[in-house]
Amino acid sequence: MFRALTATTLSRALLGAVIAVAAGSGSAAGQQGQPAFRADVEQVLLHVAVINPGGGPIPPLTREDFTVFDDGIRQDIKLFVAPADAPLDIGLVLDSSGSMAPVETQARRAATTFLRRLAPDDCVYVLPFSSTVRPGRWGRSGDPQLHGFVASIDTGGGTSLYDALLEGLAVLERAEANTLVAVANEAEEEPGGADEPRPAAPASTGGAPPPAGEPPIELPPRRIDLRQEVRGAIRDLELYTPPPVRGCGEPLPPGFEADPTSARRRALVVVSDGADIDSNATRYDALGAARAASMPIFPVAMGYANDDPQLKAELAELARATGGRMVESTAPGRLVESYDQIVTLLRSYYLIGYDPGFEGGAGEGTAPARPRWHDVRVELRRPNFEPLVRPGYYR
């Protein structure tokens, strides 16, 4: 579907050219006039799920129940949207490789059941993948045509998990996949062009440390030096998408980040039973783009994905890096239960926005400052509940 961007050292001048070309390339998102992704948007958006470790019900919470810290500094919450006040845009990325053939019927039924358990105003982008990323389709959760699309997905071929992750993130973010990866590339590049990998989330002064027992999330080494393959620097994301259903997949209105009436919560659900063997993109690309995007990822591990410790750890890291959660489906017949866990979490996500008020931005005609990682911490006034949120963002 697209060529991989896998840089080791990337000069700011070259990266600026990559982003400029990506912003003007002819993807479906650009053709529909959707706003380009920007790492320097005025408002930081957080999807915060509220969990009751005891398993009991959670009453509706208010703005006053949440306290947000950005690099250790308390923030003034400008946007607060409760779960009942904003519909969902969900990317449902479905593995349709040959290894899924024995459970094909059960997987289709489980996906259809998942759609039925969403709210009527929720929109879903179903994206199947095997050796390549296949055509996707938008629709409302109860749309018979969307259900029919799920039923028509056949199995066969290999697994291009990373490519599918990138395309799903780009569609939901209304952005270029190349731009999402480029943000992470620039932020994680060592000054001076060092080729050695380094932690993707360096500790910030006053920032919250990772939870006990959980190491900082690190991006894996880049695969090749971009200077060796300049022609492959631009990922041409070709979205073979039918015309969007009214209200689903359409461009977001101007100022949507600060307008509760147009806010939509977003999440990516990825169902796979195997390791990636066919993607042009790398794990570095997928994890970097996931950290640059603004939505939780819910990987559902099936079959071999549960038996391979390394693969399961990679899926869990994707979830932790984005404020989502990995779900293990230990048997095909339990896939519906796995989806139910995700639905429960999706119904608990609050959308919170704040303006961190960074100073020292680039002036007119000057290059933008290099994005860096910012630690995020959310505390709840009610001690019996726990927040689930991404650990930070690039800006």
C-alpha positions in Angstrom: 0.0 0.0 0.0 2.8 2.4 0.7 6.6 2.6 1.0 8.2 2.5 4.4 9.8 5.4 6.1 12.6 4.0 8.3 15.2 6.8 8.9 18.1 6.5 11.3 19.3 10.1 11.1 17.2 12.8 9.5 18.3 16.3 9.1 15.7 18.9 10.0 15.9 20.4 6.5 15.1 17.0 4.9 12.4 16.3 7.5 10.8 19.6 6.7 10.7 18.6 3.1 9.2 15.2 4.0 6.5 16.8 6.0 5.8 19.5 3.4 5.4 16.9 0.6 3.3 14.6 2.9 1.0 17.4 3.7 0.4 18.1 0.0 0.3 14.5 -1.3 -2.8 13.0 -2.8 -4.2 10.7 -0.1 -7.9 10.4 0.4 -7.6 12.4 3.6 -6.0 15.3 1.7 -8.4 15.1 -1.2 -11.4 15.4 1.2 -9.9 18.6 2.6 -9.3 17.1 6.0 -7.0 19.1 8.3 -3.3 18.0 8.3 -2.0 16.6 11.5 0.0 19.1 13.5 2.3 18.4 16.5 1.9 22.0 17.6 -1.9 22.3 17.9 -3.0 24.8 20.5 -4.8 22.3 22.7 -3.6 18.9 24.0 -6.4 16.3 23.9 -6.4 13.3 26.2 -8.7 10.3 26.2 -9.0 9.3 29.8 -10.8 6.1 30.8 -11.9 5.7 34.4 -11.6 2.2 35.8 -12.9 0.7 39.0 -10.4 -1.9 40.1 -13.1 -3.5 42.3 -15.4 -4.0 39.3 -18.3 -1.9 40.6 -20.1 0.8 38.7 -18.6 4.3 38.2 -20.9 7.3 38.7 -20.7 10.2 36.2 -17.7 12.4 36.9 -17.2 16.1 36.5 -14.4 18.3 35.4 -13.5 18.9 39.1 -12.8 15.1 39.5 -9.8 15.3 37.2 -6.4 17.0 37.7 -4.0 17.0 34.8 -0.2 17.5 35.0 2.0 18.3 32.0 5.7 17.8 32.8 4.8 18.1 36.4 2.9 21.4 36.0 -0.8 21.4 36.8 -3.0 22.4 33.9 -6.3 24.3 33.6 -8.8 22.0 31.8 -10.3 23.9 28.9 -12.3 21.1 27.3 -14.3 18.5 29.2 -16.5 16.0 27.4 -18.3 13.1 29.2 -18.7 9.8 27.5 -22.4 10.3 27.0 -21.8 13.6 25.2 -19.5 12.6 22.4 -19.8 9.7 19.9 -16.9 7.5 18.9 -14.9 7.2 15.8 -13.4 3.7 15.9 -11.0 2.0 13.6 -11.6 -1.7 13.6 -8.4 -3.3 12.0 -9.1 -6.9 11.3 -6.5 -9.6 10.5 -7.7 -11.6 7.5 -4.5 -13.5 6.8 -4.6 -17.2 6.0 -4.0 -18.3 9.6 -7.4 -16.8 10.5 -9.2 -19.2 8.1 -10.0 -21.8 10.8 -11.8 -19.2 12.9 -13.1 -17.0 10.0 -16.8 -17.5 10.8 -16.4 -16.9 14.5 -14.2 -13.8 13.9 -16.9 -12.3 11.5 -19.7 -12.9 14.0 -17.7 -11.5 16.9 -16.9 -8.3 14.9 -20.6 -7.9 13.9 -21.6 -8.3 17.6 -19.0 -5.7 18.6 -20.6 -3.2 16.1 -24.1 -3.9 17.5 -23.0 -3.1 21.0 -21.8 0.4 20.1 -24.1 3.4 20.3 -26.1 4.3 17.2 -24.2 7.6 16.6 -20.8 5.8 16.8 -18.9 5.6 13.5 -16.6 2.7 12.6 -13.9 2.3 9.9 -13.5 -1.4 9.2 -10.0 -2.1 7.7 -9.1 -5.7 6.8 -5.5 -6.7 6.1 -3.5 -9.7 5.1 -0.3 -9.5 2.9 -1.4 -6.0 2.1 -3.9 -3.5 3.7 -7.2 -4.1 1.9 -9.9 -1.5 1.1 -11.7 -0.2 4.2 -15.2 1.2 4.7 -16.8 3.8 7.0 -20.3 3.4 8.5 -22.4 3.8 11.5 -22.4 1.0 14.0 -25.8 -0.3 12.9 -25.4 0.2 9.2 -26.4 -3.0 7.4 -24.0 -2.3 4.6 -21.1 -2.1 7.1 -22.2 -5.4 8.6 -22.4 -6.9 5.1 -18.8 -5.6 4.4 -17.6 -7.4 7.5 -19.3 -10.6 6.4 -17.7 -10.3 3.0 -14.1 -10.3 4.3 -12.3 -13.4 3.1 -9.1 -14.9 4.5 -5.8 -15.6 2.8 -2.2 -14.4 2.5 0.3 -13.1 5.1 0.3 -10.4 7.7 1.0 -6.7 7.3 0.2 -5.6 10.8 2.4 -2.5 10.9 1.1 -1.2 7.6 -2.5 -1.7 8.8 -1.8 0.1 12.1 -0.4 3.1 10.2 -3.3 3.3 7.8 -5.9 3.0 10.6 -4.2 5.7 12.6 -4.0 8.0 9.6 -7.6 7.6 8.7 -8.9 8.3 12.2 -6.4 11.2 12.8 -7.4 12.8 9.4 -3.7 13.0 8.7 -0.9 11.6 6.6 0.8 8.5 7.9 4.1 9.8 6.8 3.6 13.0 8.9 2.8 11.0 12.0 6.0 9.0 11.6 8.0 12.1 10.8 7.0 13.8 14.0 8.4 10.8 16.0 11.5 10.7 13.8 12.3 14.3 14.5 11.6 14.2 18.2 13.6 11.0 18.7 16.6 11.9 16.6 19.8 12.5 18.5 21.2 16.0 18.0 24.3 15.7 15.8 23.0 12.6 14.0 23.9 9.8 16.3 22.7 6.5 15.0 22.3 4.7 18.3 18.7 4.1 19.5 17.6 6.0 22.6 14.6 6.0 24.9 11.5 7.3 23.2 10.2 9.0 26.4 13.1 10.6 28.2 12.1 11.7 31.7 11.2 15.4 31.8 12.0 17.6 34.8 9.2 17.3 37.3 7.4 14.7 35.1 5.8 11.6 36.5 7.9 8.4 36.5 6.5 5.3 34.8 4.3 3.1 37.0 6.2 0.7 39.3 7.5 -2.3 37.4 7.0 -0.7 34.0 10.1 0.5 32.1 9.9 3.6 29.9 8.6 2.9 26.4 11.5 2.8 23.9 11.3 3.0 20.1 13.2 0.1 18.5 16.2 0.9 16.2 15.4 2.3 12.8 16.0 -0.2 10.0 17.9 1.9 7.5 19.4 5.3 7.0 16.9 7.5 5.1 19.9 9.1 3.3 20.4 5.8 1.5 16.9 5.7 0.2 15.7 9.3 -0.2 13.2 8.2 -2.8 11.5 6.0 -0.3 11.2 8.8 2.2 7.6 9.6 1.3 5.0 7.1 2.2 2.2 7.3 -0.4 -0.8 6.3 1.6 -3.4 5.1 -0.9 -6.8 4.7 0.7 -9.2 2.7 -1.5 -12.2 3.9 0.5 -15.8 4.2 -0.7 -17.4 7.6 -0.3 -17.8 8.3 3.4 -21.2 7.8 5.0 -22.8 11.1 6.0 -21.2 12.1 9.3 -18.7 9.2 9.3 -15.1 9.9 8.2 -15.9 13.4 7.0 -13.5 16.3 7.6 -13.6 17.6 11.2 -15.0 21.1 11.5 -12.6 24.0 12.2 -11.9 24.4 15.9 -13.3 21.0 16.7 -10.5 20.6 19.3 -12.1 23.2 21.5 -15.7 22.7 20.7 -17.6 20.2 22.9 -20.5 20.1 20.4 -18.3 18.7 17.6 -15.9 16.6 19.7 -15.6 12.9 18.8 -13.7 10.4 20.9 -11.4 8.1 18.9 -9.9 4.6 19.4 -8.2 2.0 17.3 -9.1 -1.7 17.8 -6.6 -4.2 16.2 -7.4 -7.9 16.1 -4.5 -10.2 15.0 -3.3 -13.7 15.5 0.2 -13.4 14.2 3.5 -11.5 13.9 4.1 -9.1 11.0 5.8 -10.7 8.0 4.8 -8.5 5.1 4.7 -4.8 6.0 6.9 -2.2 4.3 6.6 -0.2 7.5 8.5 -1.3 10.6 7.7 -1.6 14.3 9.5 1.7 14.8 7.1 3.4 12.3 4.0 1.9 13.9 5.0 2.7 17.5 6.3 6.2 16.6 3.0 7.0 14.7 0.9 5.6 17.6 2.7 7.9 20.0 2.3 10.9 17.7 -1.5 10.3 17.2 -4.0 11.1 19.9 -6.1 8.0 20.4 -5.9 4.8 22.5 -5.1 1.5 20.8 -6.7 -1.8 21.9 -4.8 -4.8 20.5 -6.7 -8.1 20.7 -4.2 -11.0 20.7 -5.5 -14.3 19.3 -3.9 -17.7 18.7 -0.1 -17.4 18.0 -0.1 -13.8 19.2 -0.9 -15.1 22.7 1.8 -17.8 22.5 4.7 -15.6 21.3 6.0 -13.6 24.3 7.8 -11.0 22.1 4.8 -10.3 20.0 2.5 -10.1 23.0 4.9 -7.7 24.6 4.9 -5.5 21.5 1.1 -5.4 21.4 1.0 -4.6 25.1 3.5 -1.8 24.6 1.4 -0.3 21.8 -1.6 -0.2 24.2 0.4 1.3 27.1 2.0 3.9 24.9 -1.4 5.2 23.8 -3.6 4.9 27.0 -5.3 1.7 25.7 -5.2 -1.9 26.9 -4.2 -5.2 25.3 -6.9 -7.9 25.5 -6.0 -11.6 25.2 -8.5 -13.8 23.5 -7.5 -17.2 24.6 -10.0 -19.1 22.3 -12.0 -18.1 19.2 -15.2 -18.6 21.1 -14.2 -16.0 23.6 -13.5 -13.2 21.1 -16.9 -11.7 21.9 -15.9 -11.4 25.5 -12.7 -9.7 24.4 -14.7 -7.2 22.4 -17.0 -6.6 25.4 -14.1 -5.6 27.6 -13.2 -3.0 25.0 -16.7 -1.7 24.8 -16.8 -1.3 28.5 -13.6 0.8 28.4 -14.8 2.8 25.4 -17.9 3.8 27.3 -15.7 5.2 30.1 -13.5 7.5 28.1 -13.7 11.2 28.9 -12.2 13.7 26.4 -10.1 16.3 28.2 -8.3 19.2 26.6 -5.9 21.9 27.9 -3.5 24.5 26.6 -0.1 23.9 28.1 0.9 27.5 27.1 4.4 26.7 25.7 6.5 29.7 25.0 9.3 30.3 22.6 7.6 29.2 19.4 9.2 29.8 16.0 8.6 33.2 14.5 7.4 33.8 11.0 9.9 32.6 8.4 11.9 30.4 10.8 12.0 26.7 11.2 9.7 25.2 13.8 11.3 24.0 17.0 12.1 20.3 17.3 9.1 18.5 18.9 9.9 16.8 22.2 8.2 14.4 24.5 6.0 15.7 27.3 5.0 13.6 30.3 1.4 13.5 31.2 -0.2 12.5 34.5 -3.9 12.5 35.4 -5.1 12.2 39.0 -8.7 11.5 40.2 -10.3 13.1 43.2 -12.0 9.8 44.0 -9.3 7.4 45.3 -11.3 4.2 44.5 -11.0 4.8 40.8 -8.0 4.7 38.4 -7.4 6.7 35.2 -6.1 5.1 32.0 -4.4 7.6 29.8 -1.5 7.9 27.4 1.8 8.7 29.3 2.6 11.7 27.2 2.8 13.3 23.7 5.1 15.0 21.2 5.1 18.7 20.8 
